[in-house]
Structures are given as structure tokens and as C-alpha cells.
């Protein structure tokens, strides 16, 4: 770790050295908001706490309004660029303008299966409705639902308000 890394309080990129990168200096990986252009956004928990505090503290109410306005601005900018925003954790800015975001918050992923011969549409819709209600009850504002292309649900999910996106998953450690 060099002096600059130590002053920033950041750790060295694992395995990246001038020798492994062809002599190019490697900046520290820092997704905790210490980079000047990457700012932390409030979590769902932050927003809930501020809502409660705002009932008796006007300053918390003003901070809550600022946070909501910041997230709404991010959604507006992303929409203008043809993108959705899913549970933003960090906003990237350059010269005061939003240039991107990163979602690192937990997002509820609902994986459902219904037997093709033993269940019907009503069963599937009832289960989906129950899953969405439970997701909302748990405090999540959004839900991800992977769906195989050969599933009867595949064509129906967009009609039910879901946005089709490619999703890639990577196991970072063994679950078993």
C-alpha cells in the first residue's frame, strides 16, 4: 500500500500491483463513498428512521425531503437516459451532474415455481399476489423475479408491471 492509499484510508486492490498491471498505478477500490464523485444514498432503514424522527424534529423532516428529492432526481436523469433505478445505494456525479448509480442494497428476489399440470393461472396469480404483499409488508419497495423464457409467466410479468431485464448471477461462495 502506498502513501496515497494510507492517507485515503483505503485498502489495496487484491492482487493488483504495478507488476500485474503493466506498471500502471491502480487506484484503491472504494465503494464506501470516500471517492469525491461517488456519494452514498440513504437506505430504506435510513428513510424509515427519518420518517419517525420527523414526527417530532423539523430538521429531520427537512433532511428527509432532501433525500427524497435526491433520489427523485436520480430517477428522472436515469429515465431520460432510458434506464430504471433499482434500490440505489450510491450516486456517481461529475461536475455536479449525475452520471450513474450503483445498487448494493439488499433487493428481495422472489423465485417461484408452480407445477405445470397441478396448478392453473388462478393458483399462480394468487401466489404472485401473496409474494408481492409479503415483499411490501417486509418494507421492500421493489422486487426482482427471475423467470425462465419457457415459463407461462414470462409473457405475463410485463403486463403485471414487471420490467424485463437481463439478470446475471455469480456465486461468490458456496452455499452448501
C-alpha positions in Angstrom: 0.0 0.0 0.0 1.4 3.4 -0.9 1.2 6.7 1.0 -1.8 7.9 -1.0 -3.7 4.7 -0.2 -2.9 5.1 3.5 -4.0 8.8 3.5 -7.3 7.9 1.9 -7.8 5.1 4.4 -8.4 2.7 1.6 -7.1 -0.8 1.1 -5.1 -2.1 -1.8 -6.8 -3.8 -4.7 -6.4 -7.5 -4.1 -3.7 -8.9 -6.4 -3.3 -5.7 -8.4 0.3 -4.4 -8.3 2.3 -2.3 -10.8 3.9 -5.6 -11.9 0.5 -7.2 -12.6 -1.0 -4.2 -14.3 2.0 -3.4 -16.6 3.3 -0.6 -14.4 0.0 1.3 -14.4 -0.9 2.7 -10.9 -4.0 1.0 -9.6 -6.4 3.2 -7.6 -7.8 1.7 -4.5 -11.3 0.1 -4.7 -13.5 2.3 -2.7 -17.3 2.0 -2.7 -17.9 3.5 0.7 -18.4 7.0 -0.5 -14.9 8.2 0.0 -14.3 8.9 -3.7 -15.3 12.5 -4.4 -17.6 11.6 -7.2 -19.4 8.7 -5.5 -21.9 9.6 -2.8 -23.9 7.3 -0.5 -27.6 7.5 -0.7 -30.0 6.7 2.2 -31.1 3.1 2.7 -34.7 2.1 3.3 -33.8 1.9 7.0 -32.4 5.5 6.9 -35.6 6.7 5.4 -37.8 4.9 7.9 -35.8 6.3 10.8 -36.0 9.8 9.5 -39.8 9.5 8.9 -40.2 8.5 12.6 -37.8 11.3 13.8 -39.6 13.9 11.6 -42.7 13.5 13.6 -41.0 15.4 16.4 -37.9 17.0 14.8 -38.4 19.5 12.0 -34.7 19.3 11.0 -35.2 15.5 10.3 -38.2 16.3 8.1 -36.1 18.7 6.0 -33.3 16.1 5.7 -35.9 13.6 4.6 -37.2 15.9 1.9 -33.7 16.5 0.6 -33.1 12.7 0.5 -36.3 12.1 -1.4 -35.6 14.9 -3.8 -32.1 13.5 -4.5 -33.5 10.0 -5.3 -36.2 11.5 -7.4 -33.6 13.5 -9.4 -31.6 10.3 -9.9 -34.8 8.5 -11.2 -35.5 11.4 -13.6 -32.0 11.5 -15.0 -31.9 7.7 -15.4 -35.4 7.7 -17.1 -34.2 10.4 -19.5 -31.4 8.0 -20.4 -33.8 5.1 -20.9 -33.0 3.3 -17.6 -34.7 2.4 -14.4 -33.4 2.8 -10.9 -33.4 -0.2 -8.5 -32.6 0.4 -4.9 -29.8 3.0 -5.4 -27.0 2.9 -2.8 -24.5 5.2 -4.4 -24.9 8.0 -6.9 -22.0 8.9 -9.2 -21.6 12.6 -10.1 -19.2 14.7 -12.2 -19.3 18.5 -12.0 -22.5 18.3 -10.0 -24.3 16.2 -12.6 -25.5 12.6 -12.1 -23.6 10.2 -14.3 -24.7 6.9 -12.8 -25.6 4.9 -9.8 -24.8 1.6 -8.1 -27.2 -0.6 -6.2 -25.7 -2.6 -3.4 -28.7 -2.7 -1.0 -30.5 -6.0 -0.5 -33.3 -6.4 -3.0 -35.8 -9.1 -2.4 -35.6 -11.7 -5.2 -38.6 -13.9 -5.3 -38.2 -17.2 -7.1 -41.5 -19.0 -7.7 -42.3 -22.4 -9.2 -45.8 -23.7 -10.0 -46.4 -27.2 -11.2 -47.5 -27.1 -14.9 -50.1 -29.8 -14.6 -51.3 -29.5 -11.0 -51.8 -25.7 -10.9 -53.6 -23.2 -13.0 -53.4 -19.4 -13.7 -55.5 -18.6 -10.6 -53.1 -20.5 -8.4 -50.1 -18.8 -9.9 -51.7 -15.3 -9.7 -52.7 -16.0 -6.1 -49.2 -17.0 -5.2 -47.7 -14.0 -7.0 -50.1 -11.7 -5.2 -49.2 -13.2 -1.9 -45.4 -12.8 -2.6 -45.8 -9.2 -3.6 -47.9 -8.4 -0.5 -45.3 -10.1 1.7 -42.4 -8.2 0.0 -44.2 -4.9 0.6 -45.0 -5.9 4.2 -41.3 -6.6 4.8 -40.6 -3.0 3.8 -39.1 -3.5 0.3 -40.2 -1.1 -2.4 -39.1 -3.3 -5.3 -38.8 -7.0 -6.0 -36.8 -8.9 -8.6 -38.3 -12.0 -10.1 -36.2 -14.1 -12.4 -38.3 -16.0 -15.0 -37.3 -18.7 -17.5 -38.2 -17.9 -21.1 -40.3 -21.1 -21.4 -42.4 -20.3 -18.3 -46.1 -19.4 -18.8 -45.3 -16.4 -16.6 -42.7 -15.0 -18.9 -45.1 -13.1 -21.2 -47.5 -12.2 -18.3 -45.0 -10.5 -16.0 -44.7 -7.3 -18.1 -48.5 -7.0 -18.2 -48.4 -7.2 -14.4 -46.0 -4.2 -14.1 -42.6 -6.0 -14.1 -39.8 -4.6 -16.2 -37.9 -7.2 -18.3 -34.2 -7.1 -17.6 -31.3 -9.4 -18.2 -30.1 -10.7 -14.8 -26.7 -12.3 -14.2 -25.9 -14.1 -11.0 -22.5 -15.1 -9.6 -22.0 -17.3 -6.6 -19.2 -15.7 -4.6 -19.0 -18.6 -2.1 -20.5 -22.0 -1.8 -23.9 -22.1 -0.2 -23.6 -25.7 0.9 
